[in-house]
Amino acid sequence: MHVSLEGKAAIVTGAGRGIGLAVAKALAGAGASVLASSRKPSAALHELAETGRVYPVAVDAASEEGARQLAREAETRFGRLDILVNNIGATDPERGAGFLETPDAVWQAMVDINLMSVVRTTRAALPLMLKQGGSVVNISSMNDLAPAPPIPAYSAVKAAVTNLSRTLAEEFGPRGIRVNAVAPGPTKTAMWGDLGDADRDLAAQFGITLGRFATPEEVADLVVFLASDRAAMITGTRVVIDGGLVKSVV
């Protein structure tokens, strides 16, 4: 199946590395022009910009002003916006601390980074997207419905991201905007360090059916599909990509 995004304009937040970088690369590879935001654009992102389809923007898109700046940049550069991928995210800084040892400051940080980044960027981008319709893909987590006690704040806030995705799909679907959430399981990103093949040992411990972690590129392929017209009848859904880790049918 060929997926073409020729003529489409996209924003990807948190695009400096990991899943965000892979998504920016995959969208551009499918033909889209991509505004790729990062507080400090990485060398890899600047290298990707040499393709001529990816435009790094040094901005904190999790902030209200940063989100507005990113939307203005999209309007100035592209004159339209068809795709928004909300990828900014971070997990509890002290994994394993548990609920009683997780202070308010951590809870607030998780809300601001994981949820309010989606709220602010989507709110800033929607007026431009509504002119012709488009697709929003929010990067949630399998922990939204399979919460992990070592990361209570992250798990709870990602559940809110998934819930918000459904709410936005309902409100804006009649106006031509599709909204979906992608829920990755363990993925070979910098959060896990330099795993090499050690992810297979961890996968066995975690009970991942396919025996390994996902790659950022595999998550990016799913995002591209959901963003494209090939998924024109899909909205308000949550798609898990975890190699079979979550055993629930819900």
HELIX and SHEET records of a PDB file:
HELIX    1   1 GLY A   18  GLY A   29  1                                  12    
HELIX    2   2 ALA A   43  ALA A   49  1                                   7    
HELIX    3   3 GLU A   64  PHE A   78  1                                  15    
HELIX    4   4 PHE A   99  GLU A  101  5                                   3    
HELIX    5   5 ASP A  104  MET A  110  1                                   7    
HELIX    6   6 VAL A  111  MET A  116  3                                   6    
HELIX    7   7 SER A  117  MET A  129  1                                  13    
HELIX    8   8 MET A  142  ASP A  144  5                                   3    
HELIX    9   9 PRO A  152  PHE A  172  1                                  21    
HELIX   10  10 GLY A  173  ARG A  175  5                                   3    
HELIX   11  11 ALA A  190  TRP A  192  5                                   3    
HELIX   12  12 ASP A  199  PHE A  206  1                                   8    
HELIX   13  13 PRO A  216  ALA A  227  1                                  12    
HELIX   14  14 ASP A  229  ALA A  231  5                                   3    
SHEET    1   A 7 VAL A  54  ALA A  58  0                                        
SHEET    2   A 7 SER A  33  SER A  38  1                                        
SHEET    3   A 7 ALA A   9  VAL A  12  1                                        
SHEET    4   A 7 ILE A  83  ASN A  86  1                                        
SHEET    5   A 7 GLY A 134  ILE A 139  1                                        
SHEET    6   A 7 ILE A 177  PRO A 184  1                                        
SHEET    7   A 7 ARG A 238  ILE A 241  1                                        
END                                                                             
